[in-house]
Amino acid sequence: MKIVAQNRKAYHDYFIEETLEAGMVLTGTEVKSLRDAKANLMDSYVLIKDNEVFLFNCHISPYTHGNIMNHDPVRTRKLLLHKKELMKLQAKAAQKGYSVIPLKIYFKDGRAKAEIGLAKGKKQYEKRETIKKKEADREIERAMKSR
């Protein structure tokens, strides 16, 4: 599994409660650009419209060796899910405070996949608590290593 892009800020800003793997509908130059790891998930989001899932605002740079038929870098991309997964995700995302965000894009068995997560936003004090906990864990790890 080759990870192309990760949304690290998502883990800082949200509690990720559930993750799903979705296929992506891409053009040829987008796939080639993804293989060069030219993607950015910053400020991207997922919406469910008419029982279809779409990835918005994901930036995949134009392919460097492409011609005039190159793709639009921030076009809307369709994500592929099984119907049961879609219905389950749609029901949970409809609850107040929940949203669906992309976590990473990767290749699995030669196919581009997107990992999406059902997320609940963190408050500012919860973000600070998370940072304090990570720092404490690092200190414990250093102390154990030095022994």
C-alpha positions in Angstrom: 0.0 0.0 0.0 1.6 3.3 -1.2 0.2 6.4 0.6 0.0 9.3 -1.7 -1.5 12.1 0.5 -2.6 12.3 4.1 -4.8 14.8 6.0 -2.8 15.1 9.2 -4.8 18.2 10.3 -7.9 16.1 10.4 -6.7 14.1 13.4 -5.9 17.4 15.2 -9.2 19.1 14.4 -11.6 16.1 14.7 -12.4 12.9 16.6 -12.4 10.2 13.9 -15.1 7.7 14.9 -15.2 5.5 11.9 -13.2 5.0 8.7 -14.2 3.6 5.3 -12.3 2.8 2.1 -13.7 4.2 -1.1 -12.7 3.9 -4.7 -12.1 7.0 -6.8 -13.3 7.8 -10.3 -10.3 9.5 -11.9 -9.0 10.4 -15.4 -5.7 9.0 -16.7 -3.6 12.1 -16.0 -4.9 12.2 -12.5 -3.7 8.7 -11.8 -0.3 9.5 -13.3 -0.1 12.6 -11.1 -1.1 10.6 -8.0 1.6 8.1 -8.7 4.1 11.0 -8.5 2.5 11.9 -5.1 1.2 15.3 -6.3 -1.9 15.5 -4.2 -3.1 17.7 -1.3 -6.1 17.0 0.9 -5.9 20.3 2.8 -9.4 21.9 3.1 -11.0 19.0 1.2 -14.4 17.6 2.2 -16.9 14.9 1.3 -20.5 15.4 0.5 -23.3 13.0 -0.1 -25.8 14.0 -2.8 -28.5 11.9 -4.4 -27.1 8.7 -2.9 -23.7 9.4 -4.4 -20.5 10.5 -2.6 -18.3 13.3 -3.9 -14.9 14.6 -2.9 -14.6 18.4 -3.2 -11.6 20.7 -3.1 -9.0 17.9 -3.3 -6.0 19.3 -5.3 -4.3 16.9 -7.6 -1.6 18.8 -9.6 -1.7 18.6 -13.4 0.5 15.9 -14.8 3.8 17.4 -15.9 4.1 15.4 -19.1 0.4 15.9 -20.0 -0.8 17.8 -23.0 -3.7 20.2 -23.5 -6.2 17.6 -22.4 -4.8 17.7 -18.8 -7.3 17.6 -15.9 -8.6 20.4 -13.7 -6.6 20.3 -10.4 -9.6 20.9 -8.1 -12.4 19.2 -9.9 -15.1 17.3 -8.0 -14.4 13.6 -7.9 -16.9 10.8 -7.4 -16.2 8.2 -4.7 -17.4 4.6 -4.9 -19.0 2.8 -2.0 -21.2 -0.2 -1.5 -24.9 0.7 -1.0 -25.0 -0.6 2.6 -21.9 1.5 3.5 -23.4 4.5 1.8 -26.7 4.3 3.7 -24.9 3.7 7.0 -22.6 6.7 6.4 -25.5 8.9 5.3 -27.5 8.1 8.4 -24.5 8.9 10.8 -23.5 12.0 8.9 -27.0 13.4 9.2 -26.6 13.7 13.0 -25.7 17.1 14.3 -22.0 17.8 14.7 -20.8 15.0 12.4 -19.2 15.4 9.0 -17.4 13.2 6.5 -13.8 14.1 5.7 -11.0 12.5 3.6 -8.1 11.1 5.6 -5.7 9.8 3.0 -5.3 8.8 -0.6 -3.4 5.6 -1.4 -2.9 2.9 -4.0 -4.0 -0.6 -3.2 -3.5 -3.4 -5.7 -2.9 -0.7 -8.4 -6.1 1.2 -7.8 -6.4 4.6 -6.2 -8.4 4.5 -3.0 -9.5 7.2 -0.5 -9.9 6.6 3.2 -12.8 8.7 4.5 -13.8 9.2 8.1 -16.9 10.0 10.0 -15.7 12.9 12.2 -16.9 15.0 15.1 -15.3 18.4 15.6 -13.1 19.0 18.6 -13.4 22.1 20.8 -10.3 24.2 21.5 -9.7 22.8 25.0 -10.0 19.2 23.7 -7.2 20.0 21.2 -5.0 21.3 24.0 -5.7 18.1 26.0 -4.7 16.0 23.1 -1.4 17.9 22.6 -0.6 17.5 26.4 -1.3 13.8 26.3 1.0 13.3 23.2 3.8 15.2 24.9 3.4 13.2 28.1 3.5 9.9 26.1 6.7 11.1 24.4 8.3 11.9 27.8 7.4 8.5 29.1 8.9 6.9 25.9 12.1 8.8 26.3 12.4 7.8 30.0 11.8 4.2 29.1 14.4 4.3 26.3 17.1 5.8 28.5 16.7 3.0 31.0 
